[in-house]
Amino acid sequence: MNDLIQRFGDSDVLYVVFGVALLIFLVLDVALLQRSNKPMSIKSATIQATGWISMALGYGYLVYHFHGTESGLEYVSAYLMEYSLSMDNIFVFILILSYFKVSDKYYHKVLFYGILGAIIFRIIFIFLGIVIVERFGWVLYIFGAILIYTGVKILVSKEENEFIP
């Protein structure tokens, strides 16, 4: 492992370890845990959550080990904040699944593929955005103008748009 770190750098190795672990967990999730079409039990959900949290904390330990206490604490703080803020998303998911009358037995599958798709598209858009901004720096002005226009439009809008599911 030390040879690998010296050859590629510790950050590169951490990204590879994270990516491999993530792929392993995703394959396990799809191959083993989604075969059943029955609603997920509390026990199964707890085991899965424990696995994902363990992976995240294990990665946090690697960050701490290779980058020091400050980086490790920053990672854990960011992870805990993200985890706590993501709880509101669960309520939104429940509302959406209820609105579309998705059967309880398909919740896990719909959520899994929905979140996986969101992650994949986020990665694509981030890297595409990086390429566009690096190649055409002036495009930042266009994006900025769109944000300013949208903000002003929301600010001066007198209508209250009500969401009725």
C-alpha positions in Angstrom: 0.0 0.0 0.0 2.8 2.4 0.8 4.4 1.8 -2.6 1.0 2.6 -4.2 0.8 5.8 -2.2 4.3 6.9 -3.1 3.7 6.2 -6.7 0.3 7.8 -7.2 -0.1 10.1 -4.2 -2.4 9.6 -1.2 -5.3 11.5 -2.6 -5.4 9.4 -5.8 -5.3 6.2 -3.8 -8.1 7.5 -1.5 -10.3 8.2 -4.6 -9.7 4.8 -6.0 -10.4 3.1 -2.7 -13.6 5.1 -2.3 -14.7 4.3 -5.9 -14.0 0.6 -5.6 -15.8 0.3 -2.2 -18.7 2.3 -3.6 -19.0 -0.1 -6.6 -18.8 -3.1 -4.4 -21.6 -1.8 -2.2 -23.7 -0.9 -5.2 -23.3 -4.3 -6.7 -24.2 -6.0 -3.4 -27.2 -3.7 -3.1 -28.5 -4.6 -6.6 -27.5 -8.2 -6.7 -28.5 -9.3 -3.2 -30.9 -6.8 -1.6 -33.1 -5.9 -4.5 -34.1 -9.4 -5.6 -37.2 -9.5 -3.4 -40.3 -7.6 -4.5 -41.6 -7.4 -0.9 -41.5 -4.2 1.2 -38.2 -3.6 3.0 -38.2 -4.5 6.7 -36.8 -2.3 9.4 -34.1 -4.9 10.0 -33.0 -4.9 6.3 -33.1 -1.1 6.2 -31.0 -0.9 9.4 -28.4 -3.3 8.0 -28.2 -1.4 4.8 -27.9 2.0 6.5 -25.2 0.5 8.8 -23.3 -0.7 5.8 -23.4 2.6 4.0 -22.5 4.6 7.1 -19.7 2.2 7.9 -18.3 2.7 4.4 -18.4 6.5 4.8 -16.8 6.4 8.3 -14.2 4.0 7.0 -13.3 6.4 4.2 -13.2 9.2 6.9 -10.7 7.2 8.8 -8.5 6.9 5.7 -8.8 10.7 5.2 -7.7 11.2 8.8 -4.9 8.6 8.5 -3.4 10.1 5.3 -4.3 13.8 5.7 -4.3 14.4 9.4 -6.7 15.3 12.2 -8.0 18.5 10.7 -8.9 16.9 7.3 -10.5 13.9 9.1 -12.6 16.2 11.3 -13.6 18.3 8.3 -14.7 15.1 6.5 -16.7 13.8 9.4 -18.3 17.2 10.0 -19.3 17.5 6.4 -20.6 13.9 6.3 -22.7 14.4 9.5 -24.1 17.7 8.2 -24.9 16.2 4.8 -26.5 13.2 6.5 -28.7 15.3 8.7 -29.7 17.7 5.9 -30.7 14.8 3.7 -33.5 13.8 6.1 -35.8 16.3 4.5 -35.3 14.6 1.2 -36.8 11.4 2.6 -40.1 13.3 3.2 -40.0 14.6 -0.4 -39.4 11.1 -1.7 -42.4 9.8 0.4 -44.6 12.5 -1.0 -43.6 11.8 -4.5 -44.0 8.0 -4.1 -47.4 8.5 -2.5 -48.5 10.9 -5.2 -47.6 8.4 -7.9 -49.1 5.6 -5.9 -46.0 3.5 -6.0 -46.5 0.2 -4.2 -44.5 -0.2 -0.9 -42.7 -3.2 -2.4 -41.2 -1.1 -5.1 -40.0 1.9 -2.9 -36.5 0.6 -2.5 -36.0 -0.1 -6.2 -37.5 3.2 -7.3 -35.4 5.2 -4.8 -32.2 3.3 -5.6 -32.4 3.8 -9.3 -33.7 7.4 -8.9 -30.8 8.3 -6.6 -28.3 6.4 -8.7 -29.5 8.3 -11.8 -29.3 11.6 -10.0 -25.7 10.9 -8.9 -24.7 9.8 -12.4 -26.2 12.9 -14.0 -24.7 15.2 -11.4 -21.3 13.8 -12.1 -21.8 14.2 -15.9 -23.0 17.8 -15.5 -20.2 18.7 -13.1 -17.5 17.4 -15.5 -19.2 18.8 -18.5 -19.5 22.2 -16.7 -15.8 22.0 -15.9 -14.8 21.3 -19.5 -17.1 24.1 -20.8 -15.8 26.7 -18.3 -12.2 25.8 -18.9 -12.6 26.0 -22.6 -15.0 28.9 -22.8 -14.4 31.1 -19.7 -16.8 33.7 -20.9 -19.7 31.3 -20.4 -19.5 32.1 -16.6 -20.9 35.6 -17.4 -23.9 34.0 -19.2 -24.5 31.6 -16.3 -24.2 34.5 -13.9 -26.6 36.6 -15.9 -29.1 33.7 -15.8 -28.8 33.5 -12.1 -29.2 37.2 -11.6 -32.2 37.3 -13.9 -33.9 34.4 -12.1 -33.2 35.9 -8.7 -34.7 39.3 -9.7 -37.7 37.6 -11.3 -38.4 35.7 -8.1 -37.9 38.8 -6.0 -40.3 40.9 -7.9 -42.9 38.2 -8.6 -46.2 39.0 -6.9 -47.7 35.6 -7.6 -47.5 33.0 -5.0 -47.2 29.7 -6.8 -48.9 27.1 -4.8 -48.0 23.4 -5.3 -51.0 21.2 -5.4 -50.1 17.5 -5.8 
